[in-house]
Amino acid sequence: MWLFVLAITSYLAYADLGVGGALVHFGSRSRGGDASLPVATLLSSAIVWCLSISLLMAPVAYLIFNHYVGIQSEKTHLSSADAAVLVVCGVLVVCLMIVRPFSSALQGAGMLVLERKLQLIGVAVRIAGTLIACTVLGTFYALVIAETIALAVPPCLAACILLRNHWRHLRFDRKMLSTLVEMLQYSVRSFVVSLAGNSILQGGTLVVGLVAGPAQVSYYNAAFRIYAGVRQISSWAVEPFRSSLSRTFYKSASEAEDLIRTLIRMSTLLVSFGCLFLMFGAAPLLRLWLGEAVPIDAVSFVLIILLGGLMLNSLHSVLILASDTANKPGLFTREQVTWAVSFFVLGFIFGNLWGAVGVAAALSLPLVILEFSYVRRAEQITHLRGRDWWCFCILPIVALFGGGSLVSLILVAYLPGTVWNGFMPCVAFAFCSAVLTYLLRRLVPFREFRTLLASKL
């Protein structure tokens, strides 16, 4: 029930129409020399906008959560106190959009490292709170409160830092309206793309819950947590360059295009290695984590399908970021909406047939076709033709990781299925890939990677 509520909060949080992304973009351009929109004015406008939206969304969230919890409480024998805490915490998570602009302002001001440290503090709070809730207090509502606090910590700390050091620079005047209009003209187009992507990610939990029941939701989310972890790490490797690319595009489009091409190669190589490594170790990893009481084969199959889709997704996730920083938000709206519609249609069909496995297949399969459209449209910002992508991205992945994958598949087929033997294909894949990377190091542009990593945030 809490996972379902969190999925709904993710949708409601998009009521701000992506103004945080506009704050990062225009704040970075301001540091690059664009003095038309000062950062203080941008932040002031974003705060007022998010405050207004949260006042509208809070009652909506309360009605949705109260209705859902009321229906499910009878089935799950949830106490009235636990139900009340769940509803209140869900509403509080929605209201966090009031302080989220402060985190975006840190990124736009070039203080991404500080913002990431605050995120890590939130992770630490979540781990500590979860441990206390599960081992000391042993109550459901304690777990919900711990996760709510962990979600609130990073943006609230960012607000404290900015208000303490720069509060005098905030200006709530008439200029905010024109600034807000310009921000929304940018953010709405980017928002549609982000909303479609978020609908797909969060929609898996919703679809499984509607067509397959709570048990399948738990199994799907067990695999999805690992998938989301890899996706989060890959986004942490890419997102730091959002502000840098926005600033660079304002100063030199050709230099920014070079950085984008290097970022695409780095992202696809890293994500492909991580996904293949986990795909070969899916079953033993899940067995160690979840035990033997769950259908390990089915859950691991869900994870493998999701990770396969993530390998394809790693390509266009960089392209979406590139279109935003090139001041062309919404460039991939058609592809994202098509993916979302395809997922929900196939999700209900496949979910009724195969449960969580079917929903995972519905998420990943459309990308097999849609990636061609993403790449073709990306020529506007990368100046790479479709046939160039083979040598640019696909060939290095096949050359560096193909041999290790073949060896790992042979080990999977012939090794006995014990827990520790199950990790041998992972080790073999990593070793073979490392050897091939050394032998074929000309395929990996290490010098370009160093230039990219040295770029100013």
N, C-alpha and C positions, 0 to 999 in steps of 0.2 A: 504493500500500500504506500509506503514511504517512497519507494522507487517510482511509483506511478505519479505521486504528487510532485516529485522533483522533475519528472519529465514534463509535467504541465507547466511548472514554473519556468522552465527553459523557453517554452513557447510564449508565455506571457511577458517574459523579459524582453522579447523582441518588439514590444509595443513602443520602445523608445526609438524605433525606426533606424537603429544603427548609428546614432549620433556619436557614440564613443569612437567608432572608426573614423568618422569625419574629424573628430578632435585630434586624433593621432596624425591624420594626413595633413591637415592644415597647420597644425602645430609644427610639424616637421618642415613643411614648406616655409613657414615663418623663420625657422632657424637657417634655412637655405637662402634667405634674402627677400622673401615675399613679405612685405610689411603691411599688406592690405588687411590682414586679420590678425591682430595681436593675440597671443596665447591667453592672456587674462580675459579678454572679451569672449574668446571661444569657450573657456571654462565656465564663465558666468552664464552664458547662454545655455550651455549643456546642463548645468545644475538646475536652472529654472525649468527647462523643458522636462527633465527626468522627474523632478518633483511633481510637476503637473500630471504627468502620465501615471506616476505611482499612485496618486490620489484617485485616479480613475480605475486603475487595475486592482487595487487592494480589495474593494468590495466584490469585484468580479471573481477574484481568486477565492475569497471567502465563500461565496455561493457555490462555486464549483467543488472546492475541497469538502465543504460541509455536506453537500449532497452525496459525493462519492464515498466519503468515510461513513456516512449514515447508512448507506446501502451495504457496504462491505463489513461493517462492525458486527452485524448480525451473523454473517457467515463465518467470521474469524474469531468471534467472541472477544473482541477488543473492548476494554473497559472504557467508560465514558471519559475518565481522566486522560487516558492515553489518546483517545480520539480527539479530545480538545487540544492537547499539546500538538498533535500532528497537524491539525488545521491551523492553529496559531503560527506554528513554525513555518508552514508552507506560505502563509501570507507574509511573514517577515522576510522570507527569502525573496519574494516578489518585490518587496519594498526596498531591497538592497540596491535597486537600480538608481536610487537617489544618490548614492555615494560612488557608484561605479565610474562616473566621469573623472574622478580624481585619479584612478589608476590609469585611465587613458591619457590624462594630462601628463603624468610622469613619463609615459612612453613618448608622447609628442615632444616633451622637453628634453629628450635625450637621456633620461634617467631610467632606461630599461633595466639595467642591472639592479637598481634599487627596487623597482617594481617586482622583479623576479624574486628578490630576497623576501619581499613581503608575501609573495605566493608560497614560498617555501615555509615561511612561518605558519601560514594557514594549513599547509600539509602536516606540519609537526603538531599543530593544535588538533587536527582531525585524528591523527594516529593516537595521541595521548588521550583525547576524549573518548575515542572508541574503546581503547583498552580499559579505561576506568569504567565506562558504561557496561562493558561486557563482563569484566572480572570482579569489580568491586560493587557496583550498584545493581547490576543484573536486571535492569528494567528497560523496556522498550522506549519509553519517553526520554530516558537519559541519553540513549543513542541518537535520537532525533535532535535533541537539544545540542549535543556535541557537534553534530554535522552542521547544524544551523550556525553555531558560533564560528566554526572553522570557515564557513563560506563568507561570514561577515568580517573576519579579521583583516584580510588583505586590503579591501577597499577602505575600511575604516581607518587603518593605519596610514594609508596614502592620504586620506583626507586630513588627518592630524598633522602630517608632515607639511603638506602644502598650506594649510590654514595657518600653521605656526610661523612659517617662513615667508609666505607670500600673500597673506590674507588682505593686506592693504591694497594690493593690485587688482582685486576683483571689483568689477564695475557693473552694477545692476542699473542700467539706464536705457534710454530709448534705442541706442545703437544695437542692443541685444537682439531686437526683433529682426533687423536686416541681416545681422550675422547669423542668426538661427535659420533664416530662410535660405541663405547660401549654404550653410552646413547641411540642411535637409535636402537641398537639390542634389548634393553629392551623396549623402548617406542613404537616401531612399533607394537609389539604384543599386548600391552595394548591399543594402538591407535585403532586397528581394533574393539575391544570390545566397546570402548567408542564411536567410530564413528557410530556403529550400533545402540547403545542406543540413541545417539543424533539424528540420522536420524528418529528414531521412534517418539521421542518427538516433534521435529520441523516439521516432515513430516505431522503431523495432520493438521497444518495450510495450508500447501501446497496442500494436497489432497482435503481438503474442498474447498479451493479457486479454484481448477481446476474443481471439479465436481459439486459444489453446489453454487458458486457465493459469492460475497462480504458480503451479509447480513448473510449468514450462517457462514462465517469466523468470523464475529463479535460475533455471538452467541456462536460458539465453543470456541473462545478465552476468552469469559466471564467466561465460566466454567473452561477452561484450566488455567486461571490465579489463581483461587482458588486451583486447583490441583497442579499447579507448586509451589504455596506458601507452601503447606503442604510438597511437595517433597523437597523444599529448606530447610525447617526447619528440616526435617528428615536427609538430607545430612549434615546440620550443626551439628547434633548430632553425626554423624558417622565419617565425614571427619577429625575431629581433631585427630583421632586415627591412621590416615594413617602413619604419620611420626613416631609415637610411636611404631606401630606394625613393621614397617620396621627395626627400631633399635632393637626391642626386638627379632625379628626373627633371626637377625645376632648373638645375644648373646645367646638366649635360645629358640629353636623351641617349646618345650613343654609348656613353659610359655606363648608364643605367642598364641598357640592353645587354651589355657584356656581363654585368653582374647577375642579371636574371638568368642568362644561359648557364652560367657557372652554378648558380643556386639550384637550378633544375637538375643538373647532373649530380650535384652533391646530395640533394634530397632523394632522388630516385635510387642512387646506389646505397645510401644508408638505410632507407626504409626497406628496400628489397632484401638486404642482408638480414635485418632484424626480423622481418616477416618469415623468410624462409627458415631461419634458425628456430623460431617458435613453432612453425608448422611441423617440423620434424620432431619437436619435443612436446607437442600438444597433449598427447595422451598421458605420459608420465607426469607432466607438470600438473595437469588437472587432477590426477589421481593423488598426488601428494597434497594438493590444496583442499580438495573436496572429499577425499576418502572414497571408499568403494560403494557407498550407499546410493550414489547417483549414477545415472547411465553415462559412464565415461566416454564410451564410443560415440554416442550421439552428441554430447557436449563438445568433444574434441573435433568432431566433424563440423559443428557450427563455427568453432574457432578457426579452423583451417579455411573455411569458405570466406569468413570475414577478413582474414589476413590476406587472402588472395585478392579480394576487392581493394584492400588498402594499398597493395602494391600498385594497382592501376590508379587509385585515387591520389597517390603521392605526386603524380605528374600534374594533374590539373589543379591541385591545391596551391601549388606554386604559381600557376598561371593566373588563378583568381587574385592572389595577392599582387601579382605583377600588374594586372589590369587596374586594380585600385590605386596603386602607387603611380601608375602612368596617367592618372586622372581620367581613366576610362571605366568607371565603376559600372557594373551591370553588363559588361561585355559578354559574359557567359550565362545570362539569365535564361535563355532558351534551353540550353543544355541542362542547367540545374533544375528547372521546372520539369523538363521531360524526365529526368532521372527520378524526381520526387513522385510524379504521377505514376511512372512505371513501377516504382517500388511499392506504393500503396496498393495498386491494382494486383500486381503479382504477389504481394505479401498476403493479402486476404485469400487468394487462390491457393498458393503454395502452403500457407500457414494452416489452412483447413486440411490439406493433404498430408503434410509432413511435420507440422508443429514448428518448433524453433528452428529446425534445419531448413524448412521451407522459407521462413522469413529471412534467414541469413542468405539464402540463395537469391531471394528477391532483391536484397540490398546490393549484392555484388554483380549479378549477371548483366544488368543493363549497361554497366561500364564497359563491357567487352565491345559494345558497339559505339557507345557515346564518346569514348576517348578519341576516336577518329575525328569527331566533330569538334571536340575541345582543341585538339592540335591544329586543325585547319583554321579555326577562328583565331588561335593564338598567333598566327603569322603577322597580325597587325602590330604586336608588341615585341615579338622575338625575331621577326624576319627570317624564320626557319620554315622551309617548305616541308610538306608532309613526308617526302621521301628522305629528307635529311634527318628526321628523328630516329630512323633505324640506326645509323652510324653514331648519332649523338647520344642516345640513351639506351636503346634496346641491345645493341651489340655488346657494349661493355658489361651489361648485366648478365647476358648469356655467357660471355667468355669468362667472366670472373667467378660466377656462381653456378654455372651449368655442371661442371665436373663434380663439385661438392654435392650438388643435388642428386646426381646419378649415384654416387657412392652411398649417400644416405638412404636413398630408396632401396638399394640392394640390402643394406643393413636392416632396414625396417622389415623387409620381406623374410629374412632368414634368422635374425636374432630372436631368442625367446622373449616373450612379452613381460619380463619382470620390470620393476620400477626403475632400477639403476641401469639395466641394459637398455631401457627405453631412451635414456639420455645419450647413448653412444652415437646415434645418427646426428645429433646436434653437434657433438664434439668433432665428429668426422667432417661435417659440413664446414664448421668454422676453420678447421685445420686446412682442408683442401682449398678453401676460399682464400685463406691467408697466403698459401703457397702460390696460387695462381695470380693473386694480386701483386706479389713480388715479381713473378716471372713476366707478367704482362703489365708492368707498372706504367708503360707508355700510354695505356688506355685510360689511366687515371690522371687527370690534370692537377697534380698536387700543387704546382706553382699557382695555378688559378685559384685553388681552394684557399691557399694561404693569403692571397690578395683579397679574396672575399672576406675571410675571417678578420683581416686587419682593417676592414673598412670602418669608418667612424659611425657610431650609432647616432 
